[in-house]
Amino acid sequence: MHFAFRAARALAVATLPLVLTLTACGSSGSGSSGSAGHASSASAGDPNAGLLTGTQLKKALAPASFFASGFAVDPSGARDSGDTYTPPSTAPAAKPDCTRLGGTAWIDIAGITGVSFAQNDYVSKNTSEDIAQEIDAYRGTTAARVMEALEKAVTACTGFTDSQTHSKVKVTGRATSGLGDAAYTITLTDSAWENGTTLVAARVGTNVVSVMSTDGHDNGAATAKKLTERIVTALKQTS
């Protein structure tokens, strides 16, 4: 599970953008360096054998140079699980918390946590537009179950109430081709917002990439897709 992680989104309240803060819970992060390859295991029976550590996943996140001028990383939101693994949770919640889709750690709505992760968040100092990226590693075939659980959760979440504007957020989702082994795109729109939000989840083997974008005037769609493609390519190169 993940550390509390701030989410920022440009909202049209009066004429000024506001920052929306949501939290997700999680494991302690680390910025230590490690091997660029897959994690090794001393025991053939280790369920984490071959899975990337948080330190390794961090290297697959898009670097600062990927983001447009004006965007800077939020230090409080840069987290990873370091060189250790954490106990997973593999049971999706019976009823999804739809408001989780409004946070940077929105992938938690699937109700299944991995054994390692890396994430950070870039915010524009000029517009408060937000671009977040995360990678989670899962045991066995769990990553595929995460994608299935995500789709089911979004199907159940046709909308939710924005806690700051008290307006209705519309949620739509669709399967997306050409990104990793499987991908799903979610669009959040609200008449009270200046721009909508695009969320993309993409599976690459035992890893799930999740991004969030409010950048641009297309509900963040183009930036979300481009960022997902960048991370998917980086993960494939670690195989």
Residue pairs with C-beta under 8 A, 6 or more apart in sequence:
1 24
1 25
1 26
1 27
1 86
1 89
1 108
1 113
2 24
2 25
2 26
2 27
2 79
2 105
2 108
2 117
2 119
2 134
3 24
3 25
3 26
3 27
3 28
3 29
3 79
4 23
4 24
4 25
4 26
5 23
5 24
5 26
5 77
5 79
5 103
5 104
5 105
5 119
5 121
5 132
6 19
6 21
6 22
6 23
6 74
6 76
6 77
6 104
6 121
7 20
7 21
7 22
7 102
7 103
7 104
7 121
7 130
7 132
7 212
8 19
8 20
8 21
8 74
8 121
8 123
8 128
8 129
8 130
8 214
9 19
9 20
9 102
9 128
9 130
9 193
9 197
9 214
10 17
10 18
10 127
10 128
10 129
10 130
10 193
10 194
10 195
10 214
11 17
11 18
11 20
11 162
11 164
11 165
11 192
11 193
11 194
12 192
12 193
12 194
13 164
13 165
13 192
17 127
17 128
17 194
18 128
18 164
19 128
20 102
20 162
20 163
20 164
22 99
22 100
22 102
22 103
22 104
23 103
24 100
24 103
24 104
24 105
24 106
24 108
26 79
26 105
26 117
27 81
27 86
27 117
28 81
28 82
29 54
29 78
29 79
29 80
29 81
29 82
30 54
30 55
30 80
30 81
30 82
30 83
31 58
31 78
31 80
31 82
32 55
32 82
32 83
33 55
34 53
34 55
34 56
34 83
35 56
36 56
36 59
36 238
37 56
37 238
38 50
38 51
38 52
38 56
38 238
39 48
39 49
39 50
39 51
39 52
39 53
39 56
39 85
40 49
41 48
41 49
41 50
43 49
47 139
47 140
48 85
48 115
48 139
50 206
51 85
51 115
51 116
51 137
51 138
51 139
51 206
52 60
52 116
52 137
52 207
52 238
53 81
53 82
53 83
53 84
53 85
53 116
53 137
54 80
54 81
54 82
54 83
54 84
54 116
54 117
54 118
55 80
55 82
55 83
55 118
56 238
57 80
57 116
57 117
57 118
57 135
57 136
57 137
57 207
58 80
58 118
59 234
59 238
60 118
60 135
60 231
60 234
60 235
60 238
61 118
61 119
61 120
61 133
61 135
61 231
61 234
62 133
62 227
62 230
62 231
62 234
64 72
64 73
64 122
66 227
66 230
67 122
67 131
68 124
68 215
70 124
70 125
70 126
70 127
71 122
71 123
71 124
71 125
71 129
71 131
72 122
72 123
72 125
73 120
73 121
73 122
74 120
74 121
74 122
74 123
77 104
77 119
77 120
77 121
77 132
78 119
78 120
78 121
79 117
79 118
79 119
79 120
80 116
80 117
80 118
80 119
81 115
81 116
81 117
81 118
84 116
85 115
85 116
86 113
86 115
86 116
87 115
88 112
88 113
88 114
88 115
88 138
88 139
88 142
89 111
89 112
89 113
90 112
90 142
90 145
91 111
91 112
92 110
92 111
92 112
92 149
92 152
92 153
93 111
95 156
96 109
96 111
96 153
96 156
96 157
97 109
98 109
98 153
98 156
98 157
98 159
98 160
98 171
99 160
99 161
99 163
100 106
100 108
100 109
101 109
101 154
101 157
101 160
101 169
101 171
101 186
101 188
101 199
102 160
102 162
102 169
102 188
102 197
104 119
104 121
104 130
104 132
104 134
104 212
105 119
105 134
106 199
106 210
106 212
107 134
107 136
107 146
107 150
107 201
107 208
107 210
109 150
109 153
109 154
109 157
110 146
110 149
110 150
110 153
111 149
111 153
112 138
112 142
112 145
112 146
112 149
113 136
114 136
114 137
114 138
114 139
114 142
114 143
114 208
115 137
115 138
115 139
116 136
116 137
117 134
117 135
117 136
117 137
118 134
118 135
119 132
119 133
119 134
119 135
120 132
120 133
121 130
121 131
121 132
121 133
122 130
122 131
122 132
123 129
123 130
123 131
124 130
124 215
129 195
129 214
129 215
129 216
129 220
130 212
130 213
130 214
130 215
131 211
131 212
131 213
131 214
131 215
131 220
131 223
131 224
131 227
132 211
132 212
132 213
133 209
133 210
133 211
133 227
133 231
134 209
134 210
134 211
135 207
135 208
135 209
135 210
135 231
135 235
136 146
136 207
136 208
136 210
137 143
137 206
137 207
138 146
138 206
138 207
138 208
139 206
140 206
142 206
143 203
143 205
143 206
143 207
143 208
144 181
144 182
144 203
146 201
146 203
146 208
147 182
147 184
147 201
147 203
147 208
150 184
150 201
151 173
151 175
151 184
154 171
154 173
154 184
154 186
155 173
157 171
158 170
158 171
159 168
159 169
159 170
159 171
160 168
160 169
160 171
161 167
161 168
161 169
162 168
162 169
162 190
162 192
162 193
165 190
165 192
165 193
167 190
167 191
167 192
168 190
169 188
169 189
169 190
170 188
170 189
170 190
171 186
171 187
171 188
172 186
172 187
172 189
173 184
173 185
173 186
173 187
174 184
174 185
175 182
175 183
175 184
176 183
176 184
176 185
176 200
176 202
177 183
179 200
179 202
179 225
179 228
179 229
179 232
180 202
180 203
180 204
180 209
180 228
180 232
180 235
181 202
181 203
181 204
181 205
182 202
182 203
183 200
183 201
183 202
183 203
183 228
184 200
184 201
184 202
185 198
185 199
185 200
185 221
185 224
185 225
186 198
186 199
186 200
186 201
187 196
187 197
187 198
187 199
187 219
187 221
188 196
188 197
188 198
188 199
188 219
189 196
189 197
189 219
190 196
195 214
195 216
195 217
195 219
195 220
196 214
196 219
196 220
197 212
197 213
197 214
197 219
197 220
198 212
198 213
198 218
198 219
198 220
198 221
198 223
198 224
198 225
199 210
199 211
199 212
199 224
200 209
200 210
200 211
200 224
200 225
200 227
200 228
201 208
201 209
201 210
202 208
202 209
202 228
202 231
202 232
203 209
204 232
204 235
204 236
205 235
205 239
207 235
209 228
209 231
209 232
209 235
211 224
211 227
211 228
211 231
212 220
212 224
213 220
213 221
213 223
213 224
213 227
214 220
215 223
216 222
216 223
